[in-house]
Amino acid sequence: MYSQALNTKETAADTSPEATRFQARIDAEDRIEPNDWMPEAYRRTLIRQISQHAHSEIVGMLPEGNWITRAPSLRRKAALLAKVQDEGGHGLYLYAAAETLGVAREELTDQLLSGRAKYSSIFNYPTLTWADIGTIGWLVDGAAIMNQIPLCRCSFGPYARAMVRICREESFHQRQGYEIVMTLCQGTPEQKAMAQDALNRWWWPCLMMFGPPDGASEHSDTSMRWKIKRFSNDGLRQKFVDATVPQGRYLGLTFPDPDLRFDDESGHWRFGPIDWDEFRRVLAGDGPCNRERLEARRKAHDDGAWVREAALAYAAKQRIAA
């Protein structure tokens, strides 16, 4: 989900004895650790996926951080501040996991700031009202949990272990968001209308979060064979819809999809066509807030240069003293 741009097919499968033994370990549910032999394509795929996941956590701090000072109560401010801090921590865990694959964090940061690396398309949409903050928690973090729980069983050890703590915190974020939306729906007609408007704007981008349909996702087969991912994009998207629609109906909200219906035969909620042209446009850099998000990250990086320089100077001083 947080690696939506990874839609490139890797080279032909390696048939060397090392690769055969590696696949046997994967099939036996062994964890691959950084010092173990691994195919170069496996390492590249992990670096792209983990780093883009990390980038998404860091950029994802921006739409919510914008509301910390404007949250409607001190309790809401404190909870939102804690959530944004959690997301910064998630980025830290993930960058550290990527570094075990032999890539420097500075290189990954440069890829993000230069626009060469992607992050989840969902974070290029604006947060216009307080209801958006609740909807992000309910829908965006709910979609993240649906995708990330299987990553706790990812074949690469450092990634899987990082995801255990991340998923625990994301679960809390989702409940926090749903509670915000529930409070609005139980409030004044204007507050419920605000919640409905937020759902109208965020529903379709959240369905896009899981990535392109299976038929257009060329990398999925390899990632699933290596057990980096466990479920297909469409499978996860359906699980999310099945879990979320009853929650929204309980709140008395209407989903912005005239084709949404429950299929008695399959036991699934069926939904209408997704605008994949919008998905590709946002990923390509033409979303409502693409430029704003990258500019904010570049400014934060430049403003924090003195902190990095001071830390390096202190570390050098400690080495000399030792």
Disulfide bonds with the S-S distance in Angstrom:
none
